[in-house]
Amino acid sequence: MTLTLYGGARTRASMPRWYLEEKEISYEWQMLDMRNGEHSREPYLSINPFGKLPALVHEDPTCPGGRLQLFESGAILLYLAELSGECSTQASRSLAAQWVLFANATLATALFVPSNREKEFPRLMAVLNELLKPGQPLMGHGWGVADCAVNAYLAYLPMFFPDLDLTPYPSVQSTIAATQARPAYRKVMGLT
């Protein structure tokens, strides 16, 4: 069984890579040179015809045809959560999907689409500030896929928006600090 994660600089590949590191799942890392267009030509286009990153290839005889290819960070995260055993029930898969979809669709849009940031960002941060409890995962009994998806975006805030005032959201601030202190996160983000 071989997992290969394809990524590039400043892509959402950091999320599934962080998950793989946290769960100590063996994988191969393939960094594509986006400046030279490696993501826009073969052989990568045979993995993701849209030429976007990340993508995951799982070589395993139990996969149809012995190989599974996935693109989209959320789909990859959900697959890895099932593979790791974290999402082994219908309820856990549904909760994981809820949080991953929230992170990639709702939270990402509120953060990175300027027209949404003014209205949506404060509302989402106020709710997250109430939901996030220091040391408690969003679902389950330990750090998992929901935490990876949501906390990765929160940890982007100081990087992309250093002047953003987060003092009204102390639980969000604590979550960002805890995320940035995690060894696996630091490794993936090149902070070690």
BAKEDO-395837 format. One record per residue (C-alpha): y, x, z. Coordinates in steps of 0.5 Angstrom, whole numbers, plus 500, padded with zeros to 3 digits. Layout:
BEGIN
YXZ;...
// end
This chain:
BEGIN
500500500;507503498;514500499;519503495;526501496;532502491;539503493;545506491;552508495;556502498;550497496;547492501;541496500;543498507;540492510;533492508;533500509;536498516;530493518;525498515;527504520;528499526;521496525;518503523;515501516;513506512;517506505;520511500;527511499;530511491;537512491;540511484;546514481;550508480;556512477;551515472;549508471;542509473;542501475;544499468;538502464;530503464;526504468;530500473;532494469;524493469;525492476;531488476;533485470;540484473;541491474;544490481;541493488;537493492;530492489;524493493;517494489;511493493;504496491;499493494;492490491;493484495;500482491;499478485;497484479;497489485;505489485;511485487;518486485;524483489;531483488;537481493;537483500;536477503;529476499;527483501;529482508;525475509;519479505;519485510;520480516;513477514;510483512;512486519;509480523;516478525;516471521;508469522;510461523;513456519;518455524;520463525;520463517;525457517;530460522;530467519;532464512;537460516;540466519;539471512;542465508;548464513;549472513;549473505;552466503;557464509;559470513;559475507;564470503;568469509;569476510;570479503;573473499;580474500;582467499;576465504;578470510;584467512;581460514;574461514;573468518;577465525;572459525;566463524;568469529;569463534;563460533;559467533;563469539;559464543;552465540;552472541;550474547;549482549;542484549;539478546;537477539;539471535;532469534;525471537;524476543;527482540;531485535;529482528;531480521;537475523;540480527;539485522;543480517;548478521;550484525;550488519;556484516;559484523;559492523;562492516;568489519;571496522;569500516;572495511;578492515;580497520;586493522;583487523;584484531;577483534;580482541;579474541;572475540;569480545;562478544;563480537;566486539;560488543;555486538;559491533;559497538;551495540;549495532;553502531;550505537;542503534;539510532;536507526;543504524;546510525;541514521;541509515;549509515;549517515;552517522;547522525;
// end
